Amino acid sequence: MKMLKKSKAADRIRYAMFRTMYSKQGMELVQVAILVAIAVAIGLLFSGLAKNYVNSIFDGLTTNF
């Protein structure tokens, strides 16, 4: 069984990914991405509820006049 040679380009890419993922700047980027994903998920979950609430308020205002 022959041993596969590692290419220098793959090593450079692997090192760059490792450096980005485990550096302070890379961790901040991951944290921001997670917070944005959470905000979008909460927005999608409560968008229907908020629309119904606002519509009920405006319906109540228009029927009283």
N, C-alpha and C positions, 0 to 999 in steps of 0.2 A: 504494500500500500504506500503510495507516494504521499509525501507531506505537501500540502498546498502552501505556496509562498504568499505571504501577506504583501499587498502592494503598499507603497509609501503613501499613495493618495488616500487609500482607505484608512490608514493610520492617522493621517492628518485630519480627515473628516471626523473620525472617532474622537480624537483629542479635542477638536473644536467643539463638538457636541458636549463632551464631558466638561470642558471648561465653561461653556455657556450654562449648562444645566446646574452646575454646582457652584458657580460664582454668585456673588451677592446680587449682581444685576440680573442674572438669569432667574434667581429665585424670586426677585421682585416682579419680573415679567410673568412668571407662573402665578404668583399671588393675584396680580391684576386680572389675569385671564380668568381665574377661578371666581373672583368677585364679580366680574362682568357676567359670567355665566349664571351665577346665583341671582343677580339682579334681573336678568332677562327671564329666568325661570319664574321668579316671584311675580314679575309683571304679567307673564302669560297666565299664571294661575289666578290672579286676582283681577284680570282685565274684565272678565264677564261680570264679576261681582260689582266692580266699580261702575260699569256701564248701567247696570240695573239700578243701582243706588241713585246715580245722577238722573236717570230717566224718571224714577219715582219722585224725586224732588221737583223736577220741572213739570211733571204731570200734576202734582199737587198745587204748584203755583198757578198753572194755567186754568185749572178747574175752579179756582176760587175767584177768578175775575170774570 
